[in-house]
């Protein structure tokens, strides 16, 4: 088994910014030279996430609305009281999605569903420069 580690850089917008990174993960996998195994995509930080969705404009709007119902911006968060940074809702949202996903690959191709893309989700209240780590394990 070999392990290859790569990263990508993203400049994100504040609020809920959903970025399709599927092609970047495919490129990292292609560069690895590995044929079969798993890819882990991970974001360091507590106000961003990685997940899979069908990346299309209607669903992106739906997800943003769902976040407002699940963890609204305009309610009290003790985190905001303590740190005065106004991103308590961002931390809650990120914790629900999680910081990483693992995707199997075979014959050098990600084993995603037809309508399934890998997305990075920015949830913080300010513009960020993010690093996303891609670790590939296989042969």
QUIVEN-V155605 format. One record per run of one state. SS is the DSSP state (2 for helix, 1 for strand, 0 for the rest). FROM is the first residue (numbers start at 1). TO is the last residue. If there is no record, write none. Layout:
ss->{SS	SS}
from->{FROM	FROM}
to->{TO	TO}
This chain:
ss->{0	1	0	1	0	2	0	1	0	1	0	2	0	2	0	2	0	1	0	1	0	1	0	1	0}
from->{1	2	13	17	21	22	33	37	44	48	54	57	71	78	84	88	98	100	107	109	111	117	123	128	139}
to->{1	12	16	20	21	32	36	43	47	53	56	70	77	83	87	97	99	106	108	110	116	122	127	138	139}
